[in-house]
Amino acid sequence: MTETEERSGWYASGSAPFQRVANLSDGIFAIALTLLVLAIEIPNVAPGQLAGAMQDQVPQVIAFVISFALVAHYWWIHHRFFARLTAVEPGLIALNLLLLGCVALVPYPSGLLGQDPTARAAVLLYLAVIGALSIVHVLLLVRAHVTDVLDPAIPHGGFRYAVTAWGSGIVTVAVGMVLAWWIPVLGLVALLLTWPLEALVTRLSPTHLRGTF
């Protein structure tokens, strides 16, 4: 990057500003993953009542497992994405901050979900946050592709497969929100389709494109 490019907000991979963006991202993901467990309350009961109290906390544990798996999944995508960036620029940084805001928010609806996973409002809020996270993730990919800061770049013809694979979370959230209007728990079950759907898109893509996105 030239001095002019750096003044305009473009920072090359390996530069101090680039590393600050990457470190902030990893820090927010790590904090969010840690905060998820704080929603599981330590039972304050007599020893003889501990087993029953732990059974009452099953919804909290399930909410933690689902949320941890989803946030860790998005961190892994984000980690691989940043490893391919040759630079960050103002638009990409702004989208990344929006993404981190969604990540930081996850522990709140996850905690509500742990209190009552059958509550429609809690499930819909949870799905809305995960959906926003999924949408911004796709926007990051689009922005990086448009500004040509991916190395290796997505091959010709592979961009639509990449967007479809990255956008699989949006589809599962949309399905989940529809189902949640009738049976809230089914909305959460729909989220489990994120991984099989992403794998299916990858499998259906041309052989020479697999592993390029």
Contacts in CASP RR format, 6 or more apart in sequence:
PFRMAT RR
TARGET T0000
AUTHOR 0000-0000-0000
METHOD contacts of the structure
MODEL  1
MTETEERSGWYASGSAPFQRVANLSDGIFAIALTLLVLAIEIPNVAPGQL
AGAMQDQVPQVIAFVISFALVAHYWWIHHRFFARLTAVEPGLIALNLLLL
GCVALVPYPSGLLGQDPTARAAVLLYLAVIGALSIVHVLLLVRAHVTDVL
DPAIPHGGFRYAVTAWGSGIVTVAVGMVLAWWIPVLGLVALLLTWPLEAL
VTRLSPTHLRGTF
1 10 0 8 1.000
1 11 0 8 1.000
1 12 0 8 1.000
1 15 0 8 1.000
1 87 0 8 1.000
6 12 0 8 1.000
6 15 0 8 1.000
6 17 0 8 1.000
8 89 0 8 1.000
8 90 0 8 1.000
9 17 0 8 1.000
9 89 0 8 1.000
9 90 0 8 1.000
10 87 0 8 1.000
10 88 0 8 1.000
10 89 0 8 1.000
11 17 0 8 1.000
11 18 0 8 1.000
11 21 0 8 1.000
11 87 0 8 1.000
11 88 0 8 1.000
11 89 0 8 1.000
12 18 0 8 1.000
12 86 0 8 1.000
12 87 0 8 1.000
13 85 0 8 1.000
13 86 0 8 1.000
13 87 0 8 1.000
17 88 0 8 1.000
18 85 0 8 1.000
18 87 0 8 1.000
18 88 0 8 1.000
21 88 0 8 1.000
21 93 0 8 1.000
21 96 0 8 1.000
22 82 0 8 1.000
24 100 0 8 1.000
25 78 0 8 1.000
25 82 0 8 1.000
25 96 0 8 1.000
25 100 0 8 1.000
26 75 0 8 1.000
26 79 0 8 1.000
28 100 0 8 1.000
28 101 0 8 1.000
28 103 0 8 1.000
28 104 0 8 1.000
29 71 0 8 1.000
29 74 0 8 1.000
29 75 0 8 1.000
29 78 0 8 1.000
29 100 0 8 1.000
29 103 0 8 1.000
31 104 0 8 1.000
32 71 0 8 1.000
32 103 0 8 1.000
32 104 0 8 1.000
32 106 0 8 1.000
32 107 0 8 1.000
33 68 0 8 1.000
33 71 0 8 1.000
33 72 0 8 1.000
33 75 0 8 1.000
35 107 0 8 1.000
36 64 0 8 1.000
36 67 0 8 1.000
36 68 0 8 1.000
36 71 0 8 1.000
36 106 0 8 1.000
36 107 0 8 1.000
36 110 0 8 1.000
37 64 0 8 1.000
38 107 0 8 1.000
39 60 0 8 1.000
39 63 0 8 1.000
39 64 0 8 1.000
39 107 0 8 1.000
39 110 0 8 1.000
39 111 0 8 1.000
39 114 0 8 1.000
40 57 0 8 1.000
40 60 0 8 1.000
40 61 0 8 1.000
40 64 0 8 1.000
41 57 0 8 1.000
41 60 0 8 1.000
43 49 0 8 1.000
43 50 0 8 1.000
43 53 0 8 1.000
43 54 0 8 1.000
43 57 0 8 1.000
45 53 0 8 1.000
59 113 0 8 1.000
59 114 0 8 1.000
59 115 0 8 1.000
59 116 0 8 1.000
59 117 0 8 1.000
60 111 0 8 1.000
60 114 0 8 1.000
60 115 0 8 1.000
62 114 0 8 1.000
62 117 0 8 1.000
63 110 0 8 1.000
63 111 0 8 1.000
63 113 0 8 1.000
63 114 0 8 1.000
63 117 0 8 1.000
64 110 0 8 1.000
64 114 0 8 1.000
66 110 0 8 1.000
66 113 0 8 1.000
66 188 0 8 1.000
66 191 0 8 1.000
67 106 0 8 1.000
67 107 0 8 1.000
67 110 0 8 1.000
67 113 0 8 1.000
70 106 0 8 1.000
70 130 0 8 1.000
70 191 0 8 1.000
70 194 0 8 1.000
71 103 0 8 1.000
71 106 0 8 1.000
73 194 0 8 1.000
73 195 0 8 1.000
74 103 0 8 1.000
74 133 0 8 1.000
74 134 0 8 1.000
74 137 0 8 1.000
77 137 0 8 1.000
77 166 0 8 1.000
78 99 0 8 1.000
78 137 0 8 1.000
78 140 0 8 1.000
81 140 0 8 1.000
81 141 0 8 1.000
81 144 0 8 1.000
84 144 0 8 1.000
84 150 0 8 1.000
84 151 0 8 1.000
84 152 0 8 1.000
85 92 0 8 1.000
85 144 0 8 1.000
85 149 0 8 1.000
85 150 0 8 1.000
85 151 0 8 1.000
86 149 0 8 1.000
86 150 0 8 1.000
86 151 0 8 1.000
87 149 0 8 1.000
88 96 0 8 1.000
88 149 0 8 1.000
89 147 0 8 1.000
89 149 0 8 1.000
91 143 0 8 1.000
92 140 0 8 1.000
92 143 0 8 1.000
92 144 0 8 1.000
92 147 0 8 1.000
92 149 0 8 1.000
95 136 0 8 1.000
95 139 0 8 1.000
95 140 0 8 1.000
95 143 0 8 1.000
96 140 0 8 1.000
98 136 0 8 1.000
99 133 0 8 1.000
99 136 0 8 1.000
99 137 0 8 1.000
99 140 0 8 1.000
102 129 0 8 1.000
102 132 0 8 1.000
102 133 0 8 1.000
102 136 0 8 1.000
103 133 0 8 1.000
105 129 0 8 1.000
106 129 0 8 1.000
106 130 0 8 1.000
106 133 0 8 1.000
108 129 0 8 1.000
109 122 0 8 1.000
109 125 0 8 1.000
109 126 0 8 1.000
109 128 0 8 1.000
109 129 0 8 1.000
110 126 0 8 1.000
112 119 0 8 1.000
112 122 0 8 1.000
112 125 0 8 1.000
112 126 0 8 1.000
113 122 0 8 1.000
113 123 0 8 1.000
113 126 0 8 1.000
113 188 0 8 1.000
114 122 0 8 1.000
115 122 0 8 1.000
116 122 0 8 1.000
117 123 0 8 1.000
117 184 0 8 1.000
117 185 0 8 1.000
117 188 0 8 1.000
118 184 0 8 1.000
118 185 0 8 1.000
119 184 0 8 1.000
120 180 0 8 1.000
120 181 0 8 1.000
120 184 0 8 1.000
122 184 0 8 1.000
123 180 0 8 1.000
123 184 0 8 1.000
123 185 0 8 1.000
123 187 0 8 1.000
123 188 0 8 1.000
124 177 0 8 1.000
124 180 0 8 1.000
124 184 0 8 1.000
126 188 0 8 1.000
127 173 0 8 1.000
127 176 0 8 1.000
127 177 0 8 1.000
127 180 0 8 1.000
127 187 0 8 1.000
127 191 0 8 1.000
128 177 0 8 1.000
130 169 0 8 1.000
130 173 0 8 1.000
130 191 0 8 1.000
131 169 0 8 1.000
131 170 0 8 1.000
131 173 0 8 1.000
134 167 0 8 1.000
134 169 0 8 1.000
134 170 0 8 1.000
134 173 0 8 1.000
135 170 0 8 1.000
137 166 0 8 1.000
137 167 0 8 1.000
138 163 0 8 1.000
138 166 0 8 1.000
138 167 0 8 1.000
138 170 0 8 1.000
141 162 0 8 1.000
141 163 0 8 1.000
141 166 0 8 1.000
142 163 0 8 1.000
144 150 0 8 1.000
145 153 0 8 1.000
145 154 0 8 1.000
145 159 0 8 1.000
145 162 0 8 1.000
152 212 0 8 1.000
154 162 0 8 1.000
154 212 0 8 1.000
154 213 0 8 1.000
155 208 0 8 1.000
155 209 0 8 1.000
155 212 0 8 1.000
157 209 0 8 1.000
158 205 0 8 1.000
158 206 0 8 1.000
158 209 0 8 1.000
158 212 0 8 1.000
158 213 0 8 1.000
161 201 0 8 1.000
161 202 0 8 1.000
161 205 0 8 1.000
161 206 0 8 1.000
161 209 0 8 1.000
161 213 0 8 1.000
162 212 0 8 1.000
162 213 0 8 1.000
164 201 0 8 1.000
165 198 0 8 1.000
165 201 0 8 1.000
165 202 0 8 1.000
165 205 0 8 1.000
165 213 0 8 1.000
166 198 0 8 1.000
166 213 0 8 1.000
168 194 0 8 1.000
168 197 0 8 1.000
168 198 0 8 1.000
168 201 0 8 1.000
169 194 0 8 1.000
169 197 0 8 1.000
169 198 0 8 1.000
171 197 0 8 1.000
172 190 0 8 1.000
172 191 0 8 1.000
172 193 0 8 1.000
172 194 0 8 1.000
172 197 0 8 1.000
173 190 0 8 1.000
173 191 0 8 1.000
175 187 0 8 1.000
175 190 0 8 1.000
175 193 0 8 1.000
176 186 0 8 1.000
176 187 0 8 1.000
176 188 0 8 1.000
176 190 0 8 1.000
176 191 0 8 1.000
177 187 0 8 1.000
179 186 0 8 1.000
179 187 0 8 1.000
179 189 0 8 1.000
179 190 0 8 1.000
180 186 0 8 1.000
180 187 0 8 1.000
180 188 0 8 1.000
202 210 0 8 1.000
202 211 0 8 1.000
203 210 0 8 1.000
END
